[in-house]
Amino acid sequence: MLDLQDIKKIYFIGIGGIGMSAIARYFLQRGVEVHGYDRTSTELTRALEAEGMQVHYEEDLSKIPVGVDLVVYTPAVPTSHAEYQYFLSNGFPIKKRAEVLGILSRGMKTVAIAGTHGKTTTSSLTAHLLHSTGIDCTAFLGGIARNFESNYVLGSSEWMVVEADEFDRSFLHLHPDIASIMSMDADHLDIYGDAETLLETGFKAFAKQLKPGGTLWLQHNLTHQFDASTPYRSFGVEGGDYQAHNIRVEKGYFVFDYTSPEGTIAGLRMPLPGRHNVENATVALSIALQLGASEEALRAGLEAFRGVKRRFEIIYRDEEVAFFDDYAHHPTELKAAIGAAKELFPGEKVTGIFQPHLFSRTRDFAEGFAEALDGLDEIYLLEIYPARELPIPGVSSDMLIQLMKNHNVQLISKADLLPALQKNKPRVLLTLGAGDIDTLVEPIGQWLKNTQNPNN
């Protein structure tokens, strides 16, 4: 059995991944020497370097330090990678990121947030609410939580909050005390094959990982998928035993009442837009209340929540223009982000820039993507970001255009995008996608800032 206390030098293959970097930060704060490889330099890898980690960007065996005690890799990096093969052939201890997270969770009480959508915002909000109420939890998050400005939070209590990722069945390494399943839409079919396998060998198997006496929170529309052998508490918007209702928009906040078998908390104010975020808040509040949080602390904590980087993140906003960036890369997520913009800005034209992520996902959900994008008033569509995949014949962004009913759509290159926006001058703008579309966010935001404030 690997004892993480004995590790003095650790190496990450794919250190710039959001989940990988959180674990790297954990080890760095424990005084471990951290080294790693990633394909490209990013804002996150540069932050890791500034914190004291050694990162390089070429498959170069000469950059591997002597005396590595443990190698951690992500399935997003192919096993043909030269450094992975070197470590494998020379007998180094090698663990998947999920295995290491599972080992870390064994020594702590764990809250694990799962779901094809909503888990990053919900796990970040849960960690924030627990901190707001005096429970100093550790957290491993799938995004940069703005209240912590990190994807890793060092805590001093016995509790840990983790994002439980269904990709590659990673969450089956966890044995939580409290678990939540936010959604179970078909995704990662390159791993599972079909939706039924995702349900049975993914989420249902994860539910059985709960420690004896643990609590499972289920979104109320999912409860029919589970039988009496799996006890649960249900939550949702206008549904479930623990629910948000009377939802309205007041002065830029989503406001709602929270009702549970234990009572009602009226007039909670949520800075993040959208009914999906109200639902995320409902289970985060329920978990915090389960662990002893007070109504006063939760009310203040919820209103102070600043969200997660790239989750409907406000990049620029004034009286004339609003620009948001969102990681949405599945039809359900696109609908949620577009719906939130429509609710916040009724009557305004909403312009979206979308970069599809993965050829297989684009193929599998083409009709869903087309339907979601039809919800925009104006669409700029980038080519597919391949990530770990090779092209699939016949699968392209143009394929989505052919399926769309909204003809106010333009296939555009990244180089041509900013000039098109400068000509068009959108009032409500969304960048959407999980690929390298994030590299366009700063230039667009800077252009808007300079245009709206020319004397600054």
C-alpha positions as a Markdown table, in Angstrom:
| # | Residue | x | y | z |
|---|---|---|---|---|
| 1 | Met | 0.0 | 0.0 | 0.0 |
| 2 | Leu | 1.4 | 3.4 | -1.0 |
| 3 | Asp | 1.9 | 5.7 | 1.9 |
| 4 | Leu | 1.6 | 9.3 | 0.6 |
| 5 | Gln | 3.4 | 10.5 | 3.8 |
| 6 | Asp | 6.7 | 9.0 | 2.5 |
| 7 | Ile | 6.7 | 10.9 | -0.8 |
| 8 | Lys | 9.4 | 13.5 | -1.2 |
| 9 | Lys | 9.4 | 14.1 | -4.9 |
| 10 | Ile | 6.4 | 13.6 | -7.2 |
| 11 | Tyr | 5.9 | 13.9 | -11.0 |
| 12 | Phe | 2.7 | 14.8 | -12.9 |
| 13 | Ile | 2.1 | 13.9 | -16.6 |
| 14 | Gly | -0.5 | 16.4 | -17.6 |
| 15 | Ile | 0.1 | 18.7 | -14.6 |
| 16 | Gly | -1.9 | 21.6 | -16.2 |
| 17 | Gly | -5.2 | 19.7 | -16.0 |
| 18 | Ile | -7.7 | 21.3 | -13.6 |
| 19 | Gly | -7.9 | 18.1 | -11.5 |
| 20 | Met | -4.2 | 17.3 | -11.7 |
| 21 | Ser | -3.1 | 20.8 | -10.6 |
| 22 | Ala | -5.3 | 20.6 | -7.5 |
| 23 | Ile | -3.5 | 17.5 | -6.4 |
| 24 | Ala | -0.1 | 19.0 | -7.3 |
| 25 | Arg | -1.0 | 22.0 | -5.1 |
| 26 | Tyr | -1.9 | 19.6 | -2.2 |
| 27 | Phe | 1.5 | 17.9 | -2.4 |
| 28 | Leu | 3.4 | 21.2 | -2.7 |
| 29 | Gln | 1.7 | 22.6 | 0.4 |
| 30 | Arg | 2.8 | 19.4 | 2.2 |
| 31 | Gly | 6.5 | 20.3 | 1.4 |
| 32 | Val | 6.8 | 17.7 | -1.5 |
| 33 | Glu | 9.0 | 18.7 | -4.5 |
| 34 | Val | 6.7 | 18.8 | -7.5 |
| 35 | His | 7.7 | 18.4 | -11.1 |
| 36 | Gly | 5.6 | 17.9 | -14.2 |
| 37 | Tyr | 4.9 | 17.9 | -18.0 |
| 38 | Asp | 2.1 | 19.5 | -19.9 |
| 39 | Arg | 1.6 | 20.0 | -23.6 |
| 40 | Thr | 1.2 | 23.8 | -23.6 |
| 41 | Ser | 1.9 | 26.7 | -21.2 |
| 42 | Thr | -1.3 | 28.2 | -19.9 |
| 43 | Glu | -2.3 | 30.7 | -17.2 |
| 44 | Leu | -2.7 | 27.7 | -14.8 |
| 45 | Thr | 0.7 | 26.1 | -15.5 |
| 46 | Arg | 2.3 | 29.5 | -15.2 |
| 47 | Ala | 0.6 | 29.9 | -11.8 |
| 48 | Leu | 2.0 | 26.5 | -10.7 |
| 49 | Glu | 5.5 | 27.5 | -11.7 |
| 50 | Ala | 5.1 | 30.8 | -9.8 |
| 51 | Glu | 4.1 | 28.7 | -6.7 |
| 52 | Gly | 7.3 | 26.7 | -7.0 |
| 53 | Met | 6.7 | 23.7 | -9.2 |
| 54 | Gln | 9.0 | 22.7 | -12.1 |
| 55 | Val | 7.0 | 22.4 | -15.3 |
| 56 | His | 8.2 | 21.7 | -18.9 |
| 57 | Tyr | 6.3 | 21.4 | -22.2 |
| 58 | Glu | 8.2 | 18.9 | -24.4 |
| 59 | Glu | 8.2 | 15.1 | -24.2 |
| 60 | Asp | 11.8 | 15.2 | -23.0 |
| 61 | Leu | 13.2 | 12.4 | -20.8 |
| 62 | Ser | 16.2 | 14.6 | -19.9 |
| 63 | Lys | 13.8 | 17.0 | -18.0 |
| 64 | Ile | 12.7 | 14.2 | -15.7 |
| 65 | Pro | 14.4 | 14.7 | -12.3 |
| 66 | Val | 16.2 | 11.9 | -10.4 |
| 67 | Gly | 14.6 | 10.3 | -7.4 |
| 68 | Val | 10.9 | 10.5 | -8.3 |
| 69 | Asp | 8.8 | 8.6 | -5.6 |
| 70 | Leu | 5.5 | 8.7 | -7.4 |
| 71 | Val | 4.2 | 9.4 | -10.9 |
| 72 | Val | 0.6 | 10.7 | -11.3 |
| 73 | Tyr | -1.0 | 10.8 | -14.8 |
| 74 | Thr | -4.3 | 11.7 | -16.3 |
| 75 | Pro | -6.1 | 9.5 | -18.9 |
| 76 | Ala | -6.3 | 12.6 | -21.1 |
| 77 | Val | -2.6 | 11.9 | -21.9 |
| 78 | Pro | -2.1 | 8.9 | -24.2 |
| 79 | Thr | -0.2 | 5.9 | -22.9 |
| 80 | Ser | 2.1 | 6.2 | -25.9 |
| 81 | His | 3.5 | 9.4 | -24.3 |
| 82 | Ala | 7.3 | 9.0 | -24.1 |
| 83 | Glu | 7.6 | 10.0 | -20.5 |
| 84 | Tyr | 4.8 | 7.7 | -19.4 |
| 85 | Gln | 6.5 | 4.8 | -21.3 |
| 86 | Tyr | 9.8 | 5.7 | -19.6 |
| 87 | Phe | 8.3 | 5.5 | -16.1 |
| 88 | Leu | 6.4 | 2.3 | -16.9 |
| 89 | Ser | 9.3 | 0.5 | -18.4 |
| 90 | Asn | 11.6 | 1.5 | -15.4 |
| 91 | Gly | 9.2 | 0.3 | -12.7 |
| 92 | Phe | 8.2 | 3.6 | -11.1 |
| 93 | Pro | 5.1 | 3.7 | -9.0 |
| 94 | Ile | 2.4 | 5.1 | -11.3 |
| 95 | Lys | -1.1 | 6.1 | -10.3 |
| 96 | Lys | -4.0 | 7.7 | -12.1 |
| 97 | Arg | -5.1 | 11.1 | -10.7 |
| 98 | Ala | -8.4 | 9.5 | -9.5 |
| 99 | Glu | -6.5 | 6.8 | -7.5 |
| 100 | Val | -4.5 | 9.4 | -5.7 |
| 101 | Leu | -7.6 | 11.4 | -4.9 |
| 102 | Gly | -9.2 | 8.2 | -3.6 |
| 103 | Ile | -6.2 | 7.5 | -1.3 |
| 104 | Leu | -6.4 | 11.1 | 0.0 |
| 105 | Ser | -10.1 | 10.7 | 0.7 |
| 106 | Arg | -9.7 | 7.6 | 2.8 |
| 107 | Gly | -8.2 | 9.5 | 5.7 |
| 108 | Met | -10.9 | 12.2 | 5.8 |
| 109 | Lys | -14.7 | 12.5 | 5.9 |
| 110 | Thr | -15.6 | 13.2 | 2.3 |
| 111 | Val | -18.4 | 15.1 | 0.5 |
| 112 | Ala | -18.4 | 14.0 | -3.2 |
| 113 | Ile | -20.4 | 15.9 | -5.8 |
| 114 | Ala | -21.1 | 13.9 | -9.0 |
| 115 | Gly | -23.1 | 14.6 | -12.2 |
| 116 | Thr | -22.6 | 15.2 | -15.8 |
| 117 | His | -23.4 | 18.9 | -15.2 |
| 118 | Gly | -23.3 | 21.1 | -12.1 |
| 119 | Lys | -20.6 | 19.4 | -10.1 |
| 120 | Thr | -17.9 | 22.1 | -10.3 |
| 121 | Thr | -20.2 | 24.9 | -9.3 |
| 122 | Thr | -21.9 | 22.8 | -6.6 |
| 123 | Ser | -18.6 | 21.5 | -5.1 |
| 124 | Ser | -17.2 | 25.0 | -5.0 |
| 125 | Leu | -20.3 | 26.4 | -3.5 |
| 126 | Thr | -20.5 | 23.6 | -0.9 |
| 127 | Ala | -16.8 | 24.3 | 0.1 |
| 128 | His | -17.5 | 28.0 | 0.3 |
| 129 | Leu | -20.7 | 27.6 | 2.4 |
| 130 | Leu | -18.9 | 25.2 | 4.8 |
| 131 | His | -16.0 | 27.7 | 5.2 |
| 132 | Ser | -18.6 | 30.5 | 5.7 |
| 133 | Thr | -20.2 | 28.6 | 8.6 |
| 134 | Gly | -16.9 | 27.7 | 10.3 |
| 135 | Ile | -16.2 | 24.2 | 8.9 |
| 136 | Asp | -12.7 | 24.6 | 7.6 |
| 137 | Cys | -12.8 | 21.9 | 4.9 |
| 138 | Thr | -10.2 | 20.9 | 2.4 |
| 139 | Ala | -11.4 | 20.9 | -1.2 |
| 140 | Phe | -10.3 | 19.5 | -4.6 |
| 141 | Leu | -12.3 | 21.3 | -7.2 |
| 142 | Gly | -12.8 | 21.0 | -11.0 |
| 143 | Gly | -12.4 | 24.8 | -11.6 |
| 144 | Ile | -10.9 | 27.9 | -10.1 |
| 145 | Ala | -13.4 | 29.0 | -7.4 |
| 146 | Arg | -13.4 | 32.8 | -7.3 |
| 147 | Asn | -13.8 | 32.9 | -3.5 |
| 148 | Phe | -10.6 | 30.9 | -3.0 |
| 149 | Glu | -8.9 | 31.9 | -6.3 |
| 150 | Ser | -7.8 | 28.3 | -6.6 |
| 151 | Asn | -9.0 | 24.8 | -7.4 |
| 152 | Tyr | -7.4 | 23.5 | -4.1 |
| 153 | Val | -8.4 | 24.6 | -0.7 |
| 154 | Leu | -6.3 | 23.7 | 2.4 |
| 155 | Gly | -8.4 | 23.1 | 5.4 |
| 156 | Ser | -7.9 | 22.1 | 9.0 |
| 157 | Ser | -11.1 | 20.1 | 9.7 |
| 158 | Glu | -11.8 | 16.4 | 9.2 |
| 159 | Trp | -14.0 | 17.2 | 6.1 |
| 160 | Met | -13.0 | 17.2 | 2.5 |
| 161 | Val | -15.1 | 18.3 | -0.5 |
| 162 | Val | -14.3 | 16.7 | -3.9 |
| 163 | Glu | -15.6 | 16.8 | -7.4 |
| 164 | Ala | -16.5 | 13.2 | -8.3 |
| 165 | Asp | -15.7 | 12.9 | -12.0 |
| 166 | Glu | -17.5 | 10.2 | -14.1 |
| 167 | Phe | -14.9 | 10.4 | -16.9 |
| 168 | Asp | -12.9 | 7.1 | -17.1 |
| 169 | Arg | -15.0 | 5.9 | -14.0 |
| 170 | Ser | -12.7 | 8.0 | -11.9 |
| 171 | Phe | -15.3 | 8.5 | -9.1 |
| 172 | Leu | -15.3 | 4.8 | -8.3 |
| 173 | His | -12.1 | 5.4 | -6.4 |
| 174 | Leu | -14.0 | 7.4 | -3.8 |
| 175 | His | -15.8 | 6.2 | -0.7 |
| 176 | Pro | -17.7 | 9.3 | 0.5 |
| 177 | Asp | -19.7 | 10.0 | 3.7 |
| 178 | Ile | -22.0 | 12.3 | 1.8 |
| 179 | Ala | -22.6 | 12.2 | -2.0 |
| 180 | Ser | -24.7 | 14.1 | -4.4 |
| 181 | Ile | -25.7 | 13.2 | -8.0 |
| 182 | Met | -26.7 | 16.3 | -9.9 |
| 183 | Ser | -27.5 | 14.9 | -13.3 |
| 184 | Met | -27.0 | 11.7 | -15.3 |
| 185 | Asp | -27.3 | 12.8 | -19.0 |
| 186 | Ala | -25.5 | 10.7 | -21.5 |
| 187 | Asp | -21.9 | 11.8 | -21.9 |
| 188 | His | -18.4 | 10.3 | -22.2 |
| 189 | Leu | -19.9 | 7.6 | -24.5 |
| 190 | Asp | -16.4 | 7.1 | -25.8 |
| 191 | Ile | -15.7 | 5.5 | -22.4 |
| 192 | Tyr | -19.1 | 3.9 | -21.5 |
| 193 | Gly | -20.5 | 3.0 | -24.9 |
| 194 | Asp | -24.1 | 3.9 | -24.2 |
| 195 | Ala | -26.3 | 5.7 | -21.7 |
| 196 | Glu | -27.4 | 2.5 | -19.9 |
| 197 | Thr | -23.8 | 1.5 | -19.2 |
| 198 | Leu | -23.1 | 5.0 | -17.9 |
| 199 | Leu | -26.0 | 4.7 | -15.5 |
| 200 | Glu | -25.3 | 1.1 | -14.3 |
| 201 | Thr | -21.5 | 1.0 | -14.2 |
| 202 | Gly | -21.1 | 4.7 | -13.5 |
| 203 | Phe | -23.6 | 6.5 | -11.4 |
| 204 | Lys | -25.3 | 3.6 | -9.7 |
| 205 | Ala | -21.9 | 2.0 | -8.9 |
| 206 | Phe | -20.8 | 5.3 | -7.5 |
| 207 | Ala | -23.9 | 5.5 | -5.2 |
| 208 | Lys | -22.9 | 2.1 | -3.8 |
| 209 | Gln | -19.5 | 3.5 | -2.9 |
| 210 | Leu | -21.0 | 5.4 | 0.1 |
| 211 | Lys | -19.6 | 4.5 | 3.5 |
| 212 | Pro | -22.1 | 2.7 | 5.8 |
| 213 | Gly | -24.5 | 5.2 | 7.2 |
| 214 | Gly | -23.6 | 7.7 | 4.5 |
| 215 | Thr | -26.1 | 10.1 | 2.8 |
| 216 | Leu | -26.9 | 10.2 | -0.9 |
| 217 | Trp | -28.6 | 13.3 | -2.3 |
| 218 | Leu | -30.4 | 12.8 | -5.6 |
| 219 | Gln | -31.8 | 15.4 | -8.0 |
| 220 | His | -35.5 | 14.6 | -7.8 |
| 221 | Asn | -36.0 | 13.7 | -11.5 |
| 222 | Leu | -33.3 | 11.0 | -11.1 |
| 223 | Thr | -35.0 | 9.1 | -8.2 |
| 224 | His | -37.0 | 6.7 | -10.4 |
| 225 | Gln | -33.7 | 5.3 | -11.6 |
| 226 | Phe | -32.8 | 4.0 | -8.1 |
| 227 | Asp | -34.6 | 1.3 | -6.1 |
| 228 | Ala | -35.3 | 0.9 | -2.4 |
| 229 | Ser | -31.9 | -0.7 | -1.8 |
| 230 | Thr | -30.3 | 2.8 | -2.2 |
| 231 | Pro | -31.6 | 5.2 | 0.5 |
| 232 | Tyr | -31.5 | 8.8 | -0.6 |
| 233 | Arg | -32.8 | 12.4 | 0.0 |
| 234 | Ser | -34.2 | 14.2 | -3.0 |
| 235 | Phe | -33.6 | 17.8 | -4.0 |
| 236 | Gly | -34.5 | 20.2 | -6.8 |
| 237 | Val | -36.2 | 23.2 | -8.1 |
| 238 | Glu | -40.0 | 22.9 | -7.5 |
| 239 | Gly | -39.5 | 19.3 | -6.7 |
| 240 | Gly | -37.9 | 17.0 | -4.1 |
| 241 | Asp | -38.1 | 16.9 | -0.3 |
| 242 | Tyr | -35.5 | 19.7 | -0.2 |
| 243 | Gln | -36.4 | 22.3 | -2.8 |
| 244 | Ala | -36.2 | 25.8 | -4.1 |
| 245 | His | -39.4 | 27.5 | -5.1 |
| 246 | Asn | -40.8 | 31.0 | -5.6 |
| 247 | Ile | -37.9 | 31.9 | -7.8 |
| 248 | Arg | -37.6 | 35.5 | -9.1 |
| 249 | Val | -35.1 | 38.0 | -10.3 |
| 250 | Glu | -34.6 | 41.1 | -8.1 |
| 251 | Lys | -31.9 | 43.7 | -8.7 |
| 252 | Gly | -29.6 | 41.4 | -10.6 |
| 253 | Tyr | -30.0 | 38.5 | -8.1 |
| 254 | Phe | -31.9 | 35.3 | -8.4 |
| 255 | Val | -34.0 | 35.1 | -5.2 |
| 256 | Phe | -35.7 | 32.0 | -3.9 |
| 257 | Asp | -37.3 | 30.3 | -0.9 |
| 258 | Tyr | -35.7 | 27.0 | 0.4 |
| 259 | Thr | -38.1 | 24.4 | 1.9 |
| 260 | Ser | -37.2 | 21.1 | 3.6 |
| 261 | Pro | -38.7 | 18.7 | 6.1 |
| 262 | Glu | -36.9 | 20.8 | 8.8 |
| 263 | Gly | -38.4 | 24.1 | 7.8 |
| 264 | Thr | -38.2 | 27.1 | 5.4 |
| 265 | Ile | -35.6 | 29.8 | 4.7 |
| 266 | Ala | -37.2 | 32.6 | 2.7 |
| 267 | Gly | -35.7 | 35.2 | 0.4 |
| 268 | Leu | -32.2 | 33.7 | -0.3 |
| 269 | Arg | -30.2 | 35.8 | -2.7 |
| 270 | Met | -28.0 | 34.0 | -5.3 |
| 271 | Pro | -25.5 | 36.1 | -7.4 |
| 272 | Leu | -25.2 | 33.5 | -10.1 |
| 273 | Pro | -27.9 | 33.5 | -12.8 |
| 274 | Gly | -30.1 | 30.6 | -13.9 |
| 275 | Arg | -32.5 | 28.1 | -12.4 |
| 276 | His | -29.7 | 25.4 | -12.8 |
| 277 | Asn | -27.6 | 27.4 | -10.3 |
| 278 | Val | -30.5 | 27.7 | -7.9 |
| 279 | Glu | -30.7 | 23.9 | -8.0 |
| 280 | Asn | -26.9 | 23.7 | -7.4 |
| 281 | Ala | -27.4 | 26.0 | -4.4 |
| 282 | Thr | -30.3 | 23.8 | -3.1 |
| 283 | Val | -28.2 | 20.7 | -2.5 |
| 284 | Ala | -25.1 | 22.7 | -1.3 |
| 285 | Leu | -27.4 | 24.4 | 1.3 |
| 286 | Ser | -28.8 | 21.0 | 2.2 |
| 287 | Ile | -25.4 | 19.5 | 2.8 |
| 288 | Ala | -24.2 | 22.5 | 4.8 |
| 289 | Leu | -27.3 | 22.3 | 7.0 |
| 290 | Gln | -26.8 | 18.6 | 7.5 |
| 291 | Leu | -23.3 | 19.4 | 8.8 |
| 292 | Gly | -24.7 | 22.0 | 11.3 |
| 293 | Ala | -24.6 | 25.3 | 9.4 |
| 294 | Ser | -26.8 | 28.1 | 10.7 |
| 295 | Glu | -29.3 | 29.9 | 8.6 |
| 296 | Glu | -27.6 | 33.3 | 9.1 |
| 297 | Ala | -24.2 | 32.0 | 7.9 |
| 298 | Leu | -25.7 | 30.3 | 4.9 |
| 299 | Arg | -27.7 | 33.4 | 3.9 |
| 300 | Ala | -24.5 | 35.6 | 4.0 |
| 301 | Gly | -22.3 | 32.9 | 2.4 |
| 302 | Leu | -24.7 | 32.3 | -0.5 |
| 303 | Glu | -24.9 | 36.0 | -1.3 |
| 304 | Ala | -21.1 | 36.3 | -1.1 |
| 305 | Phe | -20.4 | 33.4 | -3.6 |
| 306 | Arg | -18.5 | 34.6 | -6.6 |
| 307 | Gly | -18.8 | 31.5 | -8.7 |
| 308 | Val | -16.2 | 29.6 | -10.7 |
| 309 | Lys | -13.9 | 30.7 | -13.5 |
| 310 | Arg | -15.5 | 29.9 | -16.8 |
| 311 | Arg | -18.9 | 29.0 | -15.3 |
| 312 | Phe | -21.0 | 31.9 | -16.6 |
| 313 | Glu | -18.1 | 34.1 | -15.5 |
| 314 | Ile | -18.7 | 37.9 | -15.8 |
| 315 | Ile | -15.8 | 39.1 | -18.0 |
| 316 | Tyr | -17.1 | 42.6 | -18.7 |
| 317 | Arg | -20.3 | 44.3 | -17.8 |
| 318 | Asp | -21.6 | 47.9 | -17.8 |
| 319 | Glu | -24.9 | 49.6 | -18.6 |
| 320 | Glu | -24.5 | 49.0 | -22.3 |
| 321 | Val | -22.7 | 45.6 | -22.7 |
| 322 | Ala | -22.4 | 42.3 | -20.9 |
| 323 | Phe | -19.9 | 39.6 | -21.7 |
| 324 | Phe | -19.9 | 36.2 | -20.0 |
| 325 | Asp | -17.6 | 33.1 | -20.5 |
| 326 | Asp | -18.9 | 29.6 | -19.9 |
| 327 | Tyr | -17.3 | 26.2 | -20.1 |
| 328 | Ala | -20.5 | 24.6 | -21.5 |
| 329 | His | -19.6 | 21.7 | -23.8 |
| 330 | His | -22.8 | 19.5 | -23.7 |
| 331 | Pro | -26.2 | 20.5 | -25.0 |
| 332 | Thr | -27.7 | 20.6 | -21.5 |
| 333 | Glu | -25.0 | 23.0 | -20.4 |
| 334 | Leu | -25.4 | 25.2 | -23.4 |
| 335 | Lys | -29.2 | 25.4 | -22.8 |
| 336 | Ala | -28.5 | 26.4 | -19.2 |
| 337 | Ala | -26.0 | 29.1 | -20.0 |
| 338 | Ile | -28.1 | 30.5 | -22.9 |
| 339 | Gly | -31.3 | 30.3 | -20.7 |
| 340 | Ala | -29.5 | 32.2 | -17.9 |
| 341 | Ala | -28.5 | 35.0 | -20.3 |
| 342 | Lys | -32.1 | 35.2 | -21.7 |
| 343 | Glu | -33.5 | 35.5 | -18.1 |
| 344 | Leu | -31.1 | 38.1 | -17.1 |
| 345 | Phe | -31.5 | 40.2 | -20.2 |
| 346 | Pro | -35.1 | 39.8 | -21.4 |
| 347 | Gly | -35.7 | 41.4 | -24.8 |
| 348 | Glu | -32.0 | 41.8 | -25.6 |
| 349 | Lys | -30.3 | 40.1 | -28.6 |
| 350 | Val | -27.9 | 37.4 | -27.2 |
| 351 | Thr | -24.9 | 36.6 | -29.3 |
| 352 | Gly | -22.9 | 33.3 | -28.7 |
| 353 | Ile | -19.5 | 32.1 | -29.8 |
| 354 | Phe | -19.4 | 28.3 | -29.5 |
| 355 | Gln | -16.4 | 25.9 | -30.0 |
| 356 | Pro | -17.5 | 22.2 | -30.0 |
| 357 | His | -15.3 | 19.9 | -27.9 |
| 358 | Leu | -14.4 | 16.5 | -29.3 |
| 359 | Phe | -15.4 | 14.9 | -32.6 |
| 360 | Ser | -17.2 | 12.0 | -30.8 |
| 361 | Arg | -19.2 | 14.3 | -28.6 |
| 362 | Thr | -20.2 | 16.5 | -31.5 |
| 363 | Arg | -21.3 | 13.4 | -33.5 |
| 364 | Asp | -23.2 | 11.8 | -30.5 |
| 365 | Phe | -25.1 | 14.9 | -29.6 |
| 366 | Ala | -25.3 | 16.8 | -32.9 |
| 367 | Glu | -29.1 | 17.3 | -32.8 |
| 368 | Gly | -29.0 | 18.4 | -29.2 |
| 369 | Phe | -26.2 | 20.9 | -30.0 |
| 370 | Ala | -28.2 | 22.3 | -32.9 |
| 371 | Glu | -31.3 | 22.7 | -30.8 |
| 372 | Ala | -29.4 | 24.4 | -27.9 |
| 373 | Leu | -27.6 | 26.8 | -30.3 |
| 374 | Asp | -31.0 | 27.7 | -31.9 |
| 375 | Gly | -31.8 | 29.4 | -28.6 |
| 376 | Leu | -29.2 | 32.1 | -29.4 |
| 377 | Asp | -30.2 | 35.1 | -31.5 |
| 378 | Glu | -26.8 | 35.1 | -33.3 |
| 379 | Ile | -24.2 | 32.4 | -33.4 |
| 380 | Tyr | -20.5 | 32.4 | -34.3 |
| 381 | Leu | -19.4 | 28.8 | -34.6 |
| 382 | Leu | -15.7 | 27.8 | -34.4 |
| 383 | Glu | -14.3 | 24.5 | -35.7 |
| 384 | Ile | -14.2 | 21.5 | -33.4 |
| 385 | Tyr | -11.5 | 21.4 | -30.7 |
| 386 | Pro | -10.1 | 17.8 | -31.0 |
| 387 | Ala | -8.4 | 17.5 | -27.5 |
| 388 | Arg | -7.4 | 13.8 | -27.3 |
| 389 | Glu | -9.1 | 12.7 | -30.5 |
| 390 | Leu | -8.3 | 12.3 | -34.2 |
| 391 | Pro | -10.8 | 13.7 | -36.8 |
| 392 | Ile | -13.9 | 11.5 | -37.6 |
| 393 | Pro | -14.9 | 11.6 | -41.3 |
| 394 | Gly | -18.1 | 13.7 | -41.8 |
| 395 | Val | -18.1 | 15.2 | -38.4 |
| 396 | Ser | -17.5 | 19.0 | -38.4 |
| 397 | Ser | -19.0 | 22.3 | -37.1 |
| 398 | Asp | -20.7 | 22.7 | -40.5 |
| 399 | Met | -22.6 | 19.5 | -39.7 |
| 400 | Leu | -24.3 | 21.4 | -36.8 |
| 401 | Ile | -25.2 | 24.3 | -39.0 |
| 402 | Gln | -27.0 | 22.0 | -41.4 |
| 403 | Leu | -29.1 | 20.7 | -38.4 |
| 404 | Met | -29.9 | 24.2 | -37.0 |
| 405 | Lys | -33.2 | 26.1 | -37.7 |
| 406 | Asn | -31.7 | 29.5 | -36.8 |
| 407 | His | -29.9 | 30.7 | -40.0 |
| 408 | Asn | -28.2 | 33.6 | -38.3 |
| 409 | Val | -25.1 | 31.5 | -37.8 |
| 410 | Gln | -21.6 | 32.0 | -39.2 |
| 411 | Leu | -18.7 | 29.5 | -39.3 |
| 412 | Ile | -15.7 | 31.5 | -38.4 |
| 413 | Ser | -12.0 | 31.1 | -37.6 |
| 414 | Lys | -10.4 | 32.3 | -34.4 |
| 415 | Ala | -8.4 | 34.9 | -36.3 |
| 416 | Asp | -11.5 | 36.4 | -37.9 |
| 417 | Leu | -13.6 | 36.5 | -34.8 |
| 418 | Leu | -12.5 | 39.7 | -33.1 |
| 419 | Pro | -12.8 | 41.8 | -36.3 |
| 420 | Ala | -16.3 | 40.4 | -36.8 |
| 421 | Leu | -17.3 | 41.3 | -33.3 |
| 422 | Gln | -15.8 | 44.8 | -33.7 |
| 423 | Lys | -18.0 | 45.3 | -36.8 |
| 424 | Asn | -21.1 | 43.8 | -35.2 |
| 425 | Lys | -20.9 | 45.3 | -31.7 |
| 426 | Pro | -23.0 | 42.7 | -29.7 |
| 427 | Arg | -24.7 | 43.9 | -26.5 |
| 428 | Val | -25.0 | 40.5 | -24.7 |
| 429 | Leu | -22.1 | 38.1 | -25.6 |
| 430 | Leu | -21.3 | 34.6 | -24.5 |
| 431 | Thr | -18.2 | 32.5 | -25.2 |
| 432 | Leu | -19.0 | 28.8 | -24.9 |
| 433 | Gly | -16.9 | 25.7 | -24.9 |
| 434 | Ala | -14.2 | 23.6 | -23.2 |
| 435 | Gly | -11.4 | 23.8 | -25.8 |
| 436 | Asp | -9.0 | 26.6 | -26.4 |
| 437 | Ile | -11.7 | 29.2 | -26.8 |
| 438 | Asp | -10.6 | 30.5 | -23.4 |
| 439 | Thr | -7.6 | 32.1 | -25.2 |
| 440 | Leu | -10.1 | 34.5 | -26.9 |
| 441 | Val | -11.7 | 35.6 | -23.7 |
| 442 | Glu | -9.1 | 38.1 | -22.7 |
| 443 | Pro | -8.7 | 39.8 | -26.1 |
| 444 | Ile | -12.5 | 40.2 | -26.4 |
| 445 | Gly | -12.8 | 41.5 | -22.8 |
| 446 | Gln | -9.9 | 44.0 | -23.4 |
| 447 | Trp | -11.5 | 45.2 | -26.6 |
| 448 | Leu | -14.9 | 45.8 | -24.8 |
| 449 | Lys | -13.1 | 47.6 | -21.9 |
| 450 | Asn | -11.2 | 49.8 | -24.3 |
| 451 | Thr | -14.3 | 50.5 | -26.4 |
| 452 | Gln | -16.6 | 51.3 | -23.5 |
| 453 | Asn | -13.9 | 53.2 | -21.6 |
| 454 | Pro | -11.7 | 54.9 | -24.2 |
| 455 | Asn | -10.1 | 57.3 | -21.8 |
| 456 | Asn | -8.9 | 54.6 | -19.3 |
